[in-house]
Amino acid sequence: INTNYFIQTNLRDMERLVYCVVVVSDTRQELVEAVTEAVCHTESCILVHVHADKGADRMVASFVGSPETVVEGALNAAVIVQRSVDMRYHKGPLNPVGALHSVIFSPFSNIAPQQCEDIANTFSHNMADLLEVPVYQFNCSPVEDAGYENLPAAIENNEPTFGPKEFHPAWGTTLVGTARSYLMFNVNVIGTRDQANKICRQLNNRTDLRARTVLLEDGGNAVIGCEILDCSTCGLNEVMETVRTQASQQSIAVVGSHIVGSVPLQALIKAADFYIEQENVFLVKEQQKIRFVIDRLGLNSVSEFKPDSKVIEYVLGVNRHGPLQSSTITQFVESIGSRTSSPGGGSVAALVTALGVSLGQMTGWMTYGSKKHEQCEASIKTILPTLHKTIDQLLPLIDADAMAFNNYLVAQKLPGSAADGADQRRKEALDEALLTIIHVPMKIMELGSSCWAGIETLSQSYNTSLKSDLQVAVKCLEAGIWGAYKNVMINLDDVSDESMKQDLAGKARKLMEHTETMAPRLLAQLEQ
């Protein structure tokens, strides 16, 4: 059962979205505005970030769109570039291959890498036909490393992926490709080109990273320009620590870094977690981690790093909140009390369970850091991240329960006809939707029950001024798990597979029995 589909709560996350990065070899304001407008006016394309680096004479625009619209958006940008940019007047230090240097497509939501390759090929084919220019595969070294003055010979000796085998002095060529998670990351060092090149050679031993040196004109400063091709395997911290190690061996200074364009949220969190563990600091909240990693990577060294305009998920508003989770208290209560069966008891159970865990977390935070409770800091530092993570997992289930029920209603309305097999398809859809209705409250029970040990540890040594809050935490946790249990059991009646029904019922009863043991015990302990 693909329960993950039903547990996703953000509508945008359910769409098929592709992330596209366009690199243009010009930074004139009128061009930046024209490219931005071309992308923004493409239906269903959402502009994420535009970065114009006048020192490098390079503009980087990133946006997301559906598989169809992202191709159209990139094509619209390419048309603007061809009309406006002439490579014969380019003066930047990066030595690009053309007016439109590169176009990279990456999966963003519900897109497989192979689908991205198909999208890249579609764009390449369409651009080559429309603009009558050669297109090469991204990471085509003979062309990319040739230098613009040697590009005519490189094109002559290498067959393009699409388009004519011709050099156009004003255009050059374009590199088009895919990456699992593309990110442009520059690290600044005070050193010579040879010293920076040595660092780049070490970085280029990786297959998920490309690095090159850019020497600036302001007195011996060099930039290690990195293209991370997969943020899940190559972290920002790994790049930075490699540069620091290599720089230290050459006695040169690392003076911060800069993310060109936008960055996936997870790339920052992953780097933050590395430094948190390395330095043995205690941070739990997302905002704290981002602030911490900005400092550790030196992301403010070139210009202020503003998460709201640099982090892809923040720009797009992908905050993982479904309609119920993001509603106000009044709106949620009114939706529960309305004349509809969804949202109902399952959504309420998820919320009440989350409230219980949240009160436990509050008790932990207001105990942690207190001189009076120094002896229990180690255990609280273990408990708080677990409770925080559990809350993050519980809240989406508020929407997931309502969504699962709505999908069941949709399955009930499917036509059923033995002649064309529709009745079998309807039965399969109903069975899957029914099991999802059961799995969501079961997940609520599992998550809630996993917190009893942490709440019990807190109850043994905590800030006693919060006694009533911790008591309410226990009762909410008990009520939420009980509500989820009732939702599981009532829907088990419709499960036709007797063996599965018994397994699920046994699992639910075991979780409920654990709650029936823990809640009274903790309440009694708190009364002492």
Backbone torsions as a table, in degrees:
resi	resn	phi	psi	omega
1	ILE	NA	125.7	-179.2
2	ASN	-84.5	71.5	-177.2
3	THR	-67.9	-24.3	-179.8
4	ASN	-59.4	-33.4	179.8
5	TYR	-61.6	-43.4	-176.3
6	PHE	-77.3	-22.2	-178.0
7	ILE	-84.6	-15.9	174.5
8	GLN	-67.2	133.1	-172.9
9	THR	-115.6	-11.1	-179.8
10	ASN	-94.1	125.2	-174.4
11	LEU	-61.6	-35.2	179.7
12	ARG	-64.7	-34.6	-179.5
13	ASP	-63.0	-23.1	-177.6
14	MET	-83.9	-10.9	177.1
15	GLU	-82.5	161.1	174.4
16	ARG	-90.9	110.6	-175.1
17	LEU	-124.1	142.9	179.0
18	VAL	-119.5	139.9	177.3
19	TYR	-100.3	130.5	-176.4
20	CYS	-125.9	135.3	175.7
21	VAL	-118.3	124.9	-179.8
22	VAL	-114.1	126.0	-179.5
23	VAL	-112.5	119.9	-174.9
24	VAL	-116.1	139.8	-174.7
25	SER	-92.2	52.8	178.5
26	ASP	-168.0	150.9	-178.5
27	THR	-132.6	16.9	178.1
28	ARG	-60.0	139.4	-172.8
29	GLN	-57.4	-41.8	-178.5
30	GLU	-65.2	-32.0	177.0
31	LEU	-71.3	-44.7	178.6
32	VAL	-56.3	-44.9	-179.8
33	GLU	-66.3	-38.6	-178.2
34	ALA	-68.2	-42.7	178.5
35	VAL	-65.7	-43.1	178.5
36	THR	-59.0	-45.1	-179.7
37	GLU	-64.9	-38.8	-179.3
38	ALA	-62.3	-40.8	178.9
39	VAL	-70.8	-47.0	-176.6
40	CYS	-63.6	-30.6	-179.0
41	HIS	-85.8	-0.7	174.4
42	THR	-82.8	122.8	-175.1
43	GLU	-56.3	132.4	176.0
44	SER	71.1	6.5	172.2
45	CYS	-93.6	136.0	-178.5
46	ILE	-118.2	117.8	178.4
47	LEU	-70.9	130.4	179.7
48	VAL	-96.9	-50.5	-175.4
49	HIS	-161.2	146.8	172.6
50	VAL	-127.9	127.0	-178.9
51	HIS	-125.5	118.5	178.8
52	ALA	-111.9	111.3	-179.1
53	ASP	-102.1	99.1	-175.1
54	LYS	-67.4	-32.0	178.3
55	GLY	-63.3	-36.7	179.0
56	ALA	-93.1	-8.8	-175.6
57	ASP	54.2	49.8	-177.3
58	ARG	-140.2	135.2	174.6
59	MET	-114.7	135.6	177.6
60	VAL	-121.8	119.9	177.3
61	ALA	-116.7	133.7	178.4
62	SER	-125.9	143.7	-179.4
63	PHE	-156.3	165.7	175.7
64	VAL	-122.8	156.0	177.2
65	GLY	-169.7	174.8	175.6
66	SER	-69.7	166.1	179.4
67	PRO	-54.4	-32.7	-178.8
68	GLU	-81.4	-46.7	-173.6
69	THR	-74.9	-27.1	-179.8
70	VAL	-67.9	-32.4	174.7
71	VAL	-66.7	-43.4	179.2
72	GLU	-64.1	-41.6	179.1
73	GLY	-62.4	-43.6	178.4
74	ALA	-66.1	-38.0	177.4
75	LEU	-64.9	-41.8	178.5
76	ASN	-61.1	-40.1	177.6
77	ALA	-65.7	-41.1	-178.9
78	ALA	-62.4	-39.4	179.4
79	VAL	-62.9	-43.5	178.6
80	ILE	-61.7	-43.0	-178.7
81	VAL	-63.7	-43.8	-179.2
82	GLN	-62.6	-35.4	-179.8
83	ARG	-73.5	-24.1	-166.0
84	SER	-114.3	-21.2	-171.1
85	VAL	-112.1	135.0	176.2
86	ASP	-125.6	112.8	-174.7
87	MET	-65.5	-15.7	179.5
88	ARG	-68.5	-13.3	-179.8
89	TYR	-112.5	9.7	-178.5
90	HIS	-75.5	135.7	-176.2
91	LYS	-126.7	8.2	-176.5
92	GLY	-71.5	162.6	-177.0
93	PRO	-85.3	-2.7	-171.6
94	LEU	-86.4	-12.9	177.8
95	ASN	55.8	59.1	-179.6
96	PRO	-71.0	165.9	-178.5
97	VAL	-88.6	-11.6	-178.5
98	GLY	-175.6	177.4	179.3
99	ALA	-58.7	-45.5	171.0
100	LEU	-103.5	92.2	-170.8
101	HIS	-62.2	-49.8	-177.2
102	SER	-154.3	156.0	174.0
103	VAL	-136.6	119.2	-176.3
104	ILE	-118.6	133.5	178.5
105	PHE	-112.6	134.8	178.7
106	SER	-133.4	148.4	174.7
107	PRO	-65.4	138.6	174.6
108	PHE	-118.1	-45.0	-179.1
109	SER	-151.1	120.3	174.5
110	ASN	57.8	36.6	177.1
111	ILE	-128.0	130.1	177.9
112	ALA	-85.0	153.6	178.7
113	PRO	-54.1	-38.8	-179.8
114	GLN	-64.0	-35.9	177.2
115	GLN	-65.1	-36.2	177.4
116	CYS	-64.8	-37.7	177.4
117	GLU	-63.1	-40.1	176.7
118	ASP	-63.1	-40.3	179.6
119	ILE	-64.7	-43.3	178.7
120	ALA	-61.6	-41.1	179.0
121	ASN	-66.2	-39.1	178.1
122	THR	-62.5	-45.6	178.6
123	PHE	-62.1	-47.0	-178.2
124	SER	-58.5	-45.4	-179.3
125	HIS	-63.3	-46.2	-177.8
126	ASN	-66.3	-41.3	-179.1
127	MET	-67.9	-41.8	179.1
128	ALA	-60.6	-40.5	179.5
129	ASP	-71.7	-42.5	-175.0
130	LEU	-70.9	-44.2	-174.6
131	LEU	-99.9	-9.6	-179.6
132	GLU	57.1	52.9	-179.0
133	VAL	-130.1	156.0	177.1
134	PRO	-78.1	146.3	178.3
135	VAL	-128.9	132.1	179.3
136	TYR	-117.9	156.9	178.1
137	GLN	-66.2	134.5	174.2
138	PHE	-55.6	138.8	-176.6
139	ASN	75.4	28.5	174.3
140	CYS	-88.8	90.7	-170.4
141	SER	-56.3	-44.2	-178.0
142	PRO	-57.3	-32.8	179.8
143	VAL	-86.9	-46.6	-175.0
144	GLU	-67.2	-33.7	-176.5
145	ASP	-90.9	0.7	-173.0
146	ALA	-71.5	-32.0	-170.5
147	GLY	87.2	146.1	-172.0
148	TYR	-63.3	-34.4	-178.8
149	GLU	-67.8	-24.9	179.6
150	ASN	-101.1	5.7	-176.3
151	LEU	-63.9	-37.6	178.3
152	PRO	-55.6	-42.5	179.9
153	ALA	-70.0	-37.1	179.9
154	ALA	-64.5	-40.4	178.1
155	ILE	-67.7	-39.5	179.3
156	GLU	-62.0	-34.0	-175.5
157	ASN	-94.7	-4.3	-177.6
158	ASN	-134.5	123.3	-177.7
159	GLU	-69.6	128.6	177.8
160	PRO	-69.5	156.0	176.3
161	THR	-66.5	-41.3	177.2
162	PHE	-142.5	156.4	173.5
163	GLY	88.7	175.0	-176.0
164	PRO	-73.3	149.7	178.0
165	LYS	-86.2	65.1	-174.4
166	GLU	-135.5	143.6	177.1
167	PHE	-97.2	126.6	176.3
168	HIS	-110.1	110.9	-173.6
169	PRO	-54.0	-35.5	-178.0
170	ALA	-77.8	-23.5	-173.0
171	TRP	-108.9	-47.4	-173.8
172	GLY	81.1	-121.2	176.7
173	THR	-149.7	-177.7	179.9
174	THR	-136.9	139.0	175.3
175	LEU	-98.6	125.8	-178.9
176	VAL	-125.5	135.1	179.8
177	GLY	-167.3	-167.1	-178.2
178	THR	-130.6	159.6	172.9
179	ALA	-147.7	149.1	-179.6
180	ARG	-65.3	-36.4	178.1
181	SER	-160.6	98.9	-167.9
182	TYR	-90.7	136.4	-179.2
183	LEU	-151.4	132.9	177.0
184	MET	-102.6	121.9	-171.3
185	PHE	-135.7	119.5	179.5
186	ASN	-106.0	136.5	174.3
187	VAL	-116.8	130.3	-175.7
188	ASN	-96.3	133.2	176.4
189	VAL	-132.2	153.4	173.8
190	ILE	-99.5	98.2	-176.1
191	GLY	-171.0	-179.2	-178.4
192	THR	-87.5	170.0	177.2
193	ARG	-60.7	-43.3	-179.2
194	ASP	-61.8	-40.3	178.8
195	GLN	-65.7	-42.4	179.2
196	ALA	-67.0	-38.2	178.7
197	ASN	-61.7	-36.0	178.7
198	LYS	-63.5	-39.5	176.9
199	ILE	-65.8	-42.1	-180.0
200	CYS	-61.5	-38.6	179.7
201	ARG	-61.7	-37.8	177.9
202	GLN	-67.1	-43.6	179.4
203	LEU	-64.4	-36.9	-176.4
204	ASN	-74.5	0.9	171.5
205	ASN	-69.5	-17.7	178.9
206	ARG	-86.1	149.7	178.1
207	THR	-90.2	-14.7	-178.1
208	ASP	-102.3	20.0	-176.3
209	LEU	-151.8	141.0	173.0
210	ARG	-126.8	133.9	-178.0
211	ALA	-133.5	145.1	176.9
212	ARG	-149.2	159.1	-177.4
213	THR	-96.3	136.8	170.4
214	VAL	-123.3	121.5	-179.2
215	LEU	-96.1	121.9	179.5
216	LEU	-85.8	162.9	-173.3
217	GLU	-93.7	6.3	-173.8
218	ASP	-101.4	50.2	169.3
219	GLY	83.2	61.4	170.1
220	GLY	81.4	15.7	175.8
221	ASN	-92.0	134.0	178.4
222	ALA	-124.9	151.1	178.1
223	VAL	-116.0	127.7	171.1
224	ILE	-87.8	99.8	-178.5
225	GLY	-84.5	115.7	-175.3
226	CYS	-114.5	138.1	170.3
227	GLU	-113.8	107.7	177.8
228	ILE	-85.0	122.0	-175.3
229	LEU	-92.4	-14.7	178.2
230	ASP	-154.3	100.1	-177.2
231	CYS	-65.2	-20.4	-179.0
232	SER	-75.2	-23.0	179.8
233	THR	-110.1	-21.7	-179.7
234	CYS	-124.3	102.9	-176.3
235	GLY	-84.3	156.1	175.1
236	LEU	-57.5	-38.4	179.8
237	ASN	-65.6	-35.1	179.3
238	GLU	-66.1	-41.3	177.7
239	VAL	-64.1	-49.6	-176.9
240	MET	-61.9	-43.4	-177.8
241	GLU	-69.5	-33.3	174.9
242	THR	-64.5	-44.2	179.1
243	VAL	-62.8	-44.1	-179.0
244	ARG	-62.3	-41.4	-179.9
245	THR	-64.8	-48.1	-179.4
246	GLN	-66.1	-37.8	178.7
247	ALA	-66.2	-40.2	179.5
248	SER	-62.3	-39.0	179.7
249	GLN	-65.3	-24.4	179.2
250	GLN	-102.4	3.8	179.7
251	SER	59.1	40.6	175.0
252	ILE	-117.7	157.9	-172.3
253	ALA	-95.4	141.1	171.0
254	VAL	-98.7	125.6	-172.8
255	VAL	-124.1	53.9	173.5
256	GLY	95.3	-176.6	-176.4
257	SER	-148.9	175.5	-176.9
258	HIS	-154.1	132.1	174.2
259	ILE	-93.6	120.7	-179.9
260	VAL	-86.0	117.2	-177.4
261	GLY	86.4	-135.0	-174.2
262	SER	-115.5	169.4	-174.3
263	VAL	-140.5	138.6	174.9
264	PRO	-67.5	141.9	-179.7
265	LEU	-55.0	-43.7	-175.0
266	GLN	-63.5	-28.3	178.5
267	ALA	-64.7	-38.9	177.8
268	LEU	-71.5	-42.2	-178.9
269	ILE	-64.6	-40.5	179.3
270	LYS	-61.8	-43.8	178.4
271	ALA	-66.5	-39.9	178.7
272	ALA	-61.1	-43.9	-179.6
273	ASP	-61.4	-35.2	177.9
274	PHE	-62.1	-48.9	-177.4
275	TYR	-72.6	-30.0	175.8
276	ILE	-62.2	-45.9	179.2
277	GLU	-69.1	-41.2	-177.9
278	GLN	-62.3	-39.8	-175.7
279	GLU	-99.0	-0.7	177.6
280	ASN	56.0	48.4	175.1
281	VAL	-104.3	160.4	-174.5
282	PHE	-111.8	100.3	177.0
283	LEU	-131.8	137.3	-177.0
284	VAL	-121.8	-44.0	-172.4
285	LYS	-76.0	148.0	-177.1
286	GLU	-59.1	-45.0	-178.3
287	GLN	-62.9	-37.7	178.6
288	GLN	-65.1	-42.2	-179.2
289	LYS	-63.6	-41.3	-179.2
290	ILE	-66.6	-43.6	177.6
291	ARG	-60.0	-39.9	-178.5
292	PHE	-66.3	-45.8	-176.1
293	VAL	-73.6	-29.6	174.0
294	ILE	-57.9	-42.4	179.4
295	ASP	-69.5	-45.6	-175.2
296	ARG	-67.6	-31.3	178.3
297	LEU	-89.6	-9.7	-178.1
298	GLY	68.0	38.8	-174.5
299	LEU	-72.8	-11.9	178.2
300	ASN	-93.9	6.4	-171.9
301	SER	-70.3	-34.4	-179.1
302	VAL	-92.9	-47.7	176.2
303	SER	-154.1	162.6	-177.2
304	GLU	-63.1	129.6	176.9
305	PHE	-87.0	113.5	-179.0
306	LYS	-107.5	105.2	-176.6
307	PRO	-54.1	-37.8	-176.5
308	ASP	-63.2	-24.4	-179.9
309	SER	-111.0	-4.4	-177.8
310	LYS	-111.7	-31.6	-177.8
311	VAL	-83.4	123.2	-172.2
312	ILE	-54.8	-49.1	-176.2
313	GLU	-62.4	-35.5	179.4
314	TYR	-70.0	-41.2	-180.0
315	VAL	-62.7	-41.7	-176.9
316	LEU	-81.0	-10.3	-176.9
317	GLY	75.9	20.5	178.7
318	VAL	-82.5	84.4	-176.2
319	ASN	-102.9	12.5	175.6
320	ARG	64.9	17.3	179.8
321	HIS	-102.1	125.7	175.0
322	GLY	-80.6	178.0	-176.2
323	PRO	-61.3	-36.8	179.0
324	LEU	-75.0	-45.2	-178.7
325	GLN	-62.2	-34.6	-177.9
326	SER	-90.7	-1.4	179.3
327	SER	-76.7	162.8	175.5
328	THR	-74.4	167.2	177.8
329	ILE	-59.1	-44.1	-179.1
330	THR	-62.0	-45.1	179.9
331	GLN	-62.3	-40.6	-179.4
332	PHE	-65.2	-46.7	-179.3
333	VAL	-61.7	-42.0	179.5
334	GLU	-65.3	-36.4	179.1
335	SER	-68.6	-35.4	176.8
336	ILE	-66.8	-39.3	-176.3
337	GLY	-85.6	3.9	-177.8
338	SER	-80.4	172.4	-175.3
339	ARG	-85.3	56.6	175.4
340	THR	-141.8	154.6	-179.3
341	SER	-86.1	-5.3	179.9
342	SER	-140.0	127.6	4.7
343	PRO	-74.3	155.9	-176.8
344	GLY	-141.3	-142.7	-173.1
345	GLY	-62.3	-32.2	179.7
346	GLY	-66.7	-42.9	178.3
347	SER	-65.2	-40.2	177.7
348	VAL	-63.8	-41.7	179.2
349	ALA	-60.2	-40.7	179.1
350	ALA	-63.9	-43.3	-179.6
351	LEU	-66.5	-46.3	-178.1
352	VAL	-63.2	-39.3	177.0
353	THR	-62.9	-45.0	179.0
354	ALA	-62.1	-37.6	178.1
355	LEU	-64.9	-39.9	177.5
356	GLY	-62.2	-45.5	179.1
357	VAL	-65.3	-37.8	-179.8
358	SER	-63.7	-40.3	177.1
359	LEU	-65.2	-36.7	174.9
360	GLY	-63.6	-41.3	178.8
361	GLN	-64.5	-41.7	177.8
362	MET	-59.1	-43.2	178.7
363	THR	-60.9	-41.1	179.3
364	GLY	-63.8	-45.9	-178.9
365	TRP	-63.3	-37.0	-177.1
366	MET	-84.0	-1.4	172.0
367	THR	-101.0	-36.5	-178.2
368	TYR	-65.1	139.0	177.9
369	GLY	85.2	-0.1	179.0
370	SER	-89.5	133.1	-179.9
371	LYS	-58.5	-34.4	-178.0
372	LYS	-64.9	-26.2	-175.2
373	HIS	-118.8	30.6	-179.6
374	GLU	-58.5	-32.0	-175.3
375	GLN	-67.5	-19.2	-178.0
376	CYS	-109.2	10.4	-178.0
377	GLU	-61.4	-38.8	-177.9
378	ALA	-61.2	-43.9	-179.3
379	SER	-70.4	-37.6	179.7
380	ILE	-66.3	-37.0	177.5
381	LYS	-62.9	-25.8	176.1
382	THR	-81.6	-37.1	-175.6
383	ILE	-72.7	-45.5	-172.0
384	LEU	-59.0	-46.5	177.9
385	PRO	-60.4	-35.8	179.7
386	THR	-66.2	-45.1	178.8
387	LEU	-64.4	-41.8	179.3
388	HIS	-60.5	-45.7	179.6
389	LYS	-64.1	-39.0	-179.7
390	THR	-64.6	-39.8	177.0
391	ILE	-61.1	-45.1	178.7
392	ASP	-60.1	-31.4	179.6
393	GLN	-82.0	-29.7	-178.4
394	LEU	-76.0	-41.1	-173.2
395	LEU	-58.8	-42.6	177.6
396	PRO	-62.2	-21.4	-178.5
397	LEU	-72.2	-16.5	173.6
398	ILE	-59.0	-47.5	178.0
399	ASP	-77.9	-35.2	-176.7
400	ALA	-60.6	-38.6	180.0
401	ASP	-64.6	-45.3	179.2
402	ALA	-64.6	-40.1	-179.8
403	MET	-64.6	-41.1	179.9
404	ALA	-62.7	-42.4	179.4
405	PHE	-65.6	-41.5	179.1
406	ASN	-63.6	-36.5	177.2
407	ASN	-66.7	-33.3	177.0
408	TYR	-65.8	-41.1	178.0
409	LEU	-63.7	-38.9	177.6
410	VAL	-63.0	-43.0	-179.8
411	ALA	-63.2	-35.4	179.5
412	GLN	-64.1	-28.5	-176.2
413	LYS	-89.0	-2.6	178.3
414	LEU	-64.2	142.7	178.8
415	PRO	-67.9	147.8	178.6
416	GLY	-127.6	117.4	179.9
417	SER	-143.7	121.9	-178.0
418	ALA	-64.2	-26.4	-174.8
419	ALA	-63.6	-42.8	-175.7
420	ASP	-108.9	11.5	177.8
421	GLY	80.8	7.0	-178.6
422	ALA	-65.9	-31.4	-179.7
423	ASP	-65.3	-37.0	178.4
424	GLN	-68.9	-40.4	177.7
425	ARG	-64.2	-38.6	178.3
426	ARG	-64.5	-42.3	179.4
427	LYS	-63.3	-43.2	179.9
428	GLU	-64.6	-40.0	179.0
429	ALA	-65.8	-40.4	178.6
430	LEU	-65.5	-42.6	-179.6
431	ASP	-62.7	-43.3	-179.4
432	GLU	-67.2	-43.1	179.7
433	ALA	-64.7	-37.9	179.0
434	LEU	-64.2	-45.2	179.1
435	LEU	-64.1	-33.2	177.3
436	THR	-67.6	-39.5	176.2
437	ILE	-57.9	-33.2	179.4
438	ILE	-81.4	-40.8	-175.5
439	HIS	-65.5	-34.4	-178.2
440	VAL	-64.5	-54.5	177.0
441	PRO	-64.4	-28.9	175.7
442	MET	-63.3	-38.8	177.5
443	LYS	-65.0	-37.9	176.3
444	ILE	-59.9	-44.4	179.2
445	MET	-62.1	-45.1	-178.6
446	GLU	-61.7	-46.9	-178.3
447	LEU	-65.5	-44.2	179.3
448	GLY	-63.0	-44.5	-178.7
449	SER	-64.9	-29.9	-179.1
450	SER	-67.6	-14.3	-177.2
451	CYS	-91.8	-10.0	-176.3
452	TRP	-60.2	-40.7	-178.5
453	ALA	-62.4	-42.4	179.5
454	GLY	-66.5	-41.3	178.5
455	ILE	-64.3	-38.2	179.1
456	GLU	-65.1	-42.4	177.4
457	THR	-61.3	-42.0	177.8
458	LEU	-61.3	-40.6	-175.7
459	SER	-65.1	-18.0	-178.2
460	GLN	-84.1	-20.9	178.1
461	SER	-160.0	102.5	-176.3
462	TYR	-150.7	170.9	176.6
463	ASN	-69.8	106.7	-170.5
464	THR	-66.4	-13.7	175.3
465	SER	-68.6	-11.7	179.4
466	LEU	-103.4	20.6	-176.2
467	LYS	-56.1	-48.8	-177.4
468	SER	-66.0	-34.1	178.5
469	ASP	-64.4	-41.1	179.4
470	LEU	-70.1	-32.9	176.1
471	GLN	-66.1	-42.3	176.6
472	VAL	-63.8	-36.2	177.9
473	ALA	-58.7	-45.0	-179.6
474	VAL	-63.2	-45.1	-177.7
475	LYS	-68.2	-38.3	177.5
476	CYS	-65.2	-43.8	179.8
477	LEU	-61.5	-42.9	178.6
478	GLU	-63.3	-46.2	-178.3
479	ALA	-65.8	-40.8	-179.7
480	GLY	-63.9	-44.0	179.1
481	ILE	-66.0	-40.7	178.0
482	TRP	-61.5	-43.1	179.0
483	GLY	-63.2	-41.2	177.7
484	ALA	-64.6	-39.8	179.5
485	TYR	-59.1	-45.2	-179.6
486	LYS	-63.9	-35.4	177.7
487	ASN	-67.7	-37.0	176.9
488	VAL	-64.3	-50.7	-171.7
489	MET	-66.0	-38.6	-176.8
490	ILE	-68.9	-29.9	-179.6
491	ASN	-86.1	-17.3	177.1
492	LEU	-64.8	-23.8	-178.9
493	ASP	-59.8	-27.6	-176.2
494	ASP	-93.2	-1.2	179.0
495	VAL	-77.3	124.8	-175.9
496	SER	-83.6	-27.7	179.7
497	ASP	-76.2	105.8	-173.3
498	GLU	-63.8	-39.4	-179.5
499	SER	-64.4	-44.8	178.5
500	MET	-64.5	-39.7	179.6
501	LYS	-60.1	-43.5	-179.4
502	GLN	-67.0	-39.5	179.2
503	ASP	-62.9	-46.2	-179.0
504	LEU	-67.0	-40.8	179.4
505	ALA	-64.3	-40.8	179.2
506	GLY	-64.4	-40.3	179.0
507	LYS	-64.8	-44.2	-180.0
508	ALA	-64.5	-43.0	180.0
509	ARG	-63.4	-38.4	179.7
510	LYS	-63.5	-42.7	178.2
511	LEU	-65.7	-38.1	-179.4
512	MET	-69.7	-39.6	178.6
513	GLU	-62.8	-37.8	177.4
514	HIS	-62.3	-42.1	178.5
515	THR	-65.7	-41.5	-179.6
516	GLU	-66.0	-21.3	175.9
517	THR	-84.4	-45.2	-172.4
518	MET	-73.5	-44.9	-173.9
519	ALA	-58.9	-53.7	179.5
520	PRO	-61.6	-35.8	-178.8
521	ARG	-65.3	-43.6	-179.3
522	LEU	-70.1	-38.9	178.4
523	LEU	-63.2	-40.7	177.6
524	ALA	-64.7	-40.7	179.9
525	GLN	-64.3	-39.4	-179.1
526	LEU	-71.2	-22.1	178.8
527	GLU	-78.6	-17.9	-177.1
528	GLN	-71.0	NA	NA
